[in-house]
Amino acid sequence: LGQSRRADDAPSEEQPRPTPLVDGSFYPASEFRLHARAPLPLPPYLHLSRNHFNLEWTGERRLKNAVMVLEWVPSVAKIAPLPTGAVAMTEAQKARLASALKLLDVDSTGLYERSALREALRSAEDLQLSDAELDELVEAYGADGGAKPPSVLSYDVLHEVLTSGRYRRAESGRYFVLLSLAEAETVRAVMHMRQGRPLVDGADVALRLRCLSAHDAIFDATENFPETPRYQASVSQHVFCFFDSAMHFRPAELNVLLREIPTKPSARRLFFTVVVACRRRLRKSWQQTPLAKLFTLEDEWSLLKLRAQVTRTREAIRKRGLLLHDAFLKFDYSRTGMLSLPEVYGAFEWLRIPVTPEEVLFFVRSVSADDHVSYADFMELLCPPAEEEEGWQDLFAAEADEGGDEAAAPPGGGAPVAVKRQLSRVTPKGGGELVRLAQQRDREEEREEAEFRRQLRLIEDARAERDKEMVVSSDFSWLRKTRLEGKPPFLVTRHACFYDCTRGREGEERGLPTGLESRGKARYARQGEARVPCLKLPSLSFLVCRVPFSKNGGGDHLNAFTLTMHVKVLDEFPEHVYSTAGWDSWSKLQEGDAEAQLCVQAAHDGGGLLYAHDCFGDAAAPQLRLAEWSSVSASVDLNQGVMHTYIDGQLAATVKGAQLSRDGQHACKRRLALFWDKEADYNPGA
């Protein structure tokens, strides 16, 4: 009897046991990959332990949750800052950065004052610099060479600041290692036992334990642990959260991921898709989560360009004396409650924001999967940050005054702006060209989606081929081992459980494998030319099989499994083959459930036909024969709503229907009954 499953762990003799932490126990996270998959380029200071995931493991495995991270400094004295400098950029990246800086240059002078510098650094680095920090920046990069600090920076200097990595400090000699829970528990125990003493005699090693699920909280640290650079700790937290298949990230956290996973959006999506499939998680769609930007935006400069467009638009609306609600109504020329591409282009033109049709399409597609911006998306995108809300309150107060004629001074000074409701509408622009660009982009996205689906098919085909090879080359030498003294008559692996029913003593029930229970007068009898002991079930008898696997397929029970048995029917075919509930008070039938999930019906020619829910195979389907040994298999996949039955390896029937639903009557709930029949007065011998 075999029980198979996918992507789940189970206790077994073959289950990999934790290995001690020695040289080679950790490996770079950039080398992590599932079996025969491609890795992602990740920062060199991020590592995984081989107890968390061993690259030598084969087959489909359920991934452990990412919970504990070890911050490891092999030698405190050898810590040094990682060199910073201008990063190599492609022409497309340079164009995106230039477009963003052009939008932030409101006066088109090529010079950036304090407010523009503060906004550029907030958009690019998610930093809110104080006046003193701005003075330090201007002094360090000013044109006067350290004399009197100028009040502005030029385009070239700001470009250098944003690409230099000045605010992305990291240190060499410091590593972040994703551990298994057992490893983290052991490391914490060692740290407690060595309190007041060096962790390792004669070495200045330092350790700190972080918990990802507690917002990267520090659980423990050695006394000599040096302070961690803020940005480096942020990279560890958010990259490992992405590795853990998290979907909800703040904008600043997405910026870190776009910067530290420098690859194509399709590669990030493919990695996420294959990894999340090996986790025990609810099936959620990432399209409606913040993670969608990681799979649509090319890199950090794309996000900077989008943020620059948002900032420039919000500031232009405020200078016009409009509330966001009134601005949306003014731009909604068609009165549909949505801004189309031409309406967005017309809004940019009316606000005097220099954009091209390609940039308009980029703005809309970054906000919505469709070619329009809804009112909710418009408000969510353009609502000011918390630090700017005070300036917008002036507009609300001015509008609330009688007549709306009083002035509201925009933040940062300047002439007051009269606030009044705008009843006119802005004329759309560039409809034909925008439609052409949108259609061209649609074709590109269709090609990208087709390529993505092709890669997924290749991965699935390769997995199926590996599974086929494993079946063909299955090693059944364990059967011989069960004959050895002290060896049990069963074997449990990560994916299957095998029961050897040839170990009993003739005429007795003793010798049943652990996990099989006899209900009735089961006895061993010799069969075949070799006179091998086999388990015989007389009338009114059946077997209960305890399944050592709890759940898979995203449900609460075993929703994908294969049951195989080698049987010979002596006199008359049993009506039921196996049942998932009903035979005792601990496995009660639910309303509407069938007594058996796989049945046999006698055919006119004396054979036996496998069926379920009145669904049989075709006329050429193989049949069971009386007094002949046959291999009977049922492969159940409730995620797909299908069950395939086989006799001697040949397909007997394919069953589909509403009864085959996740966690429904066909799901295995830790036990199965073989040849149980509630209504029959007798159970034929088998």
Residue, then its C-alpha position, 0 to 999 in steps of 0.5 A: l500500500g502506498q500513499s503519495r503526496r507532493a510538497d509536504d514534510a513527514p517524519s521518515e527514515e529518509q527525512p534529512r536530519p539537521t547537520p552541525l554548523v561547520d564550514g559550508s553550512f551557509y551558502p549565498a542566497s543568490e545560489f538558492r533555487l528549487h530543484a532545476r529552477a533558476p536563482l535570483p541575483l541577491p546581495p552577497y551578504l544574504h545567506l541561507s543555512r543548509n538546514h533551512f534548504n539544502l541545494e542537494w535536495t531533489g524533488e518537490r519540497r515544502l519550503k520552511n517559513a522564513v522566521m529567524v535570521l542570524e546576523w553574523v559577524p565572524s570578526v568584529a575587528k574586520i568589519a569595513p564599509l563596503p565601497t560606494g560609487a556610481v552604479a553602471m546604468t543602461e541607456a534606458q535607466k539613464a533615460r528614466l532617471a533623467s525624466a524623473l529629475k526633469l519633472l522635479d525641476v519645476d522651474s526648468t533651470g537645471l538647479y535644485e533648491r532645498s525643497a526640490l532636493r528634499e523631494a528628490l531624496r524622498s522619492a529616490e531613497d525614502l529619506q526625510l532629511s533635516d536642514a542640517e543633513l541638507d546643509e551637509l549634503v550641499e556642502a559635500y557636493g557644492a561647486d565651491g569646494g567646501a567654501k560657503p555652501p551654495s543653496v542649490l545643486s546642479y542636475d549633474v551633481l544631483h544625478e551623482v548623489l542619487t547614483s553614488g549610494r551615499y545613503r545606502r551604507a553597508e558593511s563587509g564582514r557582516y552576514f544575514v543568514l536565514l536559519s531553521l527554527a531548530e538552528a535559531e533555538t540552538v544558537r540562542a541557547v549557546m548565547h545564553m550559556r556564554q553570557g559574560r564570556p566570549l562566544v568563541d574563546g580566542a575569537d571576536v565573533a558576534l551574533r544577533l538573532r532577528c525575527l522576521s515575523a515580529h517586524d525584524a525584532i531583535f531577540d538576542a545579541t552578544e554583548n560585543f555586537p556592533e551596530t548595524p547600518r540601517y539600510q543593510a538591515s532593511v535589505s535583509q528584512h524585506v528581501f527575506c520577506f519576499f523570499d517568504s512569499a509575502m505580498h504586502f510591502r510599503p512603497a519604501e520597501l518596494n523601492v528596496l526590492l527593486r534596487e536589490i533584485p536587479t533582474k527583469p520583472s518576469a524573472r522576479r514573477l517566475f521565481f515568486t510563482v514557483v516558490v509560493a507553490c511550495r509553501r503552505r499558504l492560502r491561494k491569493s492573487w498578487q495582482q491586487t496587492p502592492l507586490a504587483k509593482l515589483f512584477t511590472l516596474e523595471d527597476e528603482w528608476s522606474l519607481l522614481k519616475l512614477r513618484a516624480q510624476v505624482t509629486r509634480t502633479r500633486e504640486a501643480i494641482r495645489k498651486r492651481g488652488l484645487l482640491l483633489h476631488d475637484a481636480f478629478l471632476k475637472f479632468d473627467y471630461s466624459r463624466t464616466g468617473m474614470l480618467s482615460l488616457p487622453e483625459v490624463y494627457g489633457a490634465f498634464e497639459w493643463l497643469r503645464i507638466p512636460v510629458t510625452p505620450e509614452e510617459v502618459l501611458f507609463f503613468v496610467r499603466s503603473v497605476s492600473a492594469d486598464d487604460h484608465v485611472s479610477y477615482a479611488d486610484f487617483m485619490e490614493l495615488l495623489c493624497p499628500p504624505a503625512e508631512e505635507e498634510e498641513g499645507w493642504q489643510d489651508l485649502f480645505a479651510a479656504e474652501a470652507d469659508e463663505g464664498g470660498d474667496e479667501a486666499a490660502a497660502p501654499p506651503g513654502g511661501g508664495a502668493p496666496v491662491a484663491v480657492k473656488r470650485q471649478l465647473s469647467r472641464v479640461t479637453p482631452k488630448g492625443g487620443g489617436e496616438l495614445v491608442r496606438l501606443a496602448q495597442q503596441r504595449d498590449r502586444e508586448e505584454e501578450r508576448e511577455e505573458a506567453e513567454f512567462r507561460r512557456q517557461l512555466r510549462l517547461i518547468e512543469d514538463a521537467r518536473a513531470e519528466r523527473d517524476k517519471e524517471m523516479v517511478v521507473s527507477s524506483d528502488f524496492s530493495w527496502l522490501r528485502k531489508t524488511r526481512l532482516e531482524g529488527k526491521p519494521p515491515f513498512l517504510v515512510t519517505r517524504h512522499a510515500c508510505f509503503y506497507d509490506c503485508t508478507r511478513g505475517r505468520e500463516g493462520e494468524e493475524r500477527g505481523l500486520p505492518t504498523g499503520l494497518e488495523s484489522r477489523g474482523k478476522a484477518r489472517y495470513a495465508r500462503q499464495g502463489e508458487a513461492r507460497v508467500p504469506c499474504l493477508k486474507l480478509p474473510s467476510l465481515s472484515f476490512l482494513v483501516c489504514r493510518v496515513p502519516f501525512s496530514k494535509n497538502g494542496g492548500g487545504d486542511h486535509l490530504n487533497a492530492f494523493t495516490l493509493t496503490m494496492h496489490v490484490k486478488v479477489l477470490d470469489e466475488f468482487p467487493e462493492h467498495v474498494y476504499s472509503t474516507a469516512g463512515w466506519d466508526s465514530w471518529s470518522k463520521l459520514q457528512e450529509g451527502d457523502a458516499e460510503a465509498q470513494l472507489c467502487v467495483q461493479a461486476a461486468h457481464d463477462g465476469g470482470g470487475l469495473l472500477y468506478a466512482h459516482d457512477c462514472f465508468g471507463d470506456a469499453a476498452a478499459p481494463q478490468l479486474r479478474l477473479a483469482e488473478w493478482s492485479s495492481v489497483s491504483a487511484s490517483v486523486d487531485l482535488n485541486q483539479g477536481v479529478m481522480h484517475t483509476y488504474i488497473d495494472g498501470q493502464l488507465a481504467a477511468t477518469v472521474k470528474g465532478a463536484q464531489l471531488s472538491r478540496d477538503g471534500q469527501h474524497a480528501c484523506k483525513r489521516r485514515l482510509a478504510l479498505f473494503w468496508d461496506k456498511e450495508a452488506d451482510y457479508n464482505p467477500g474474501a479478498 
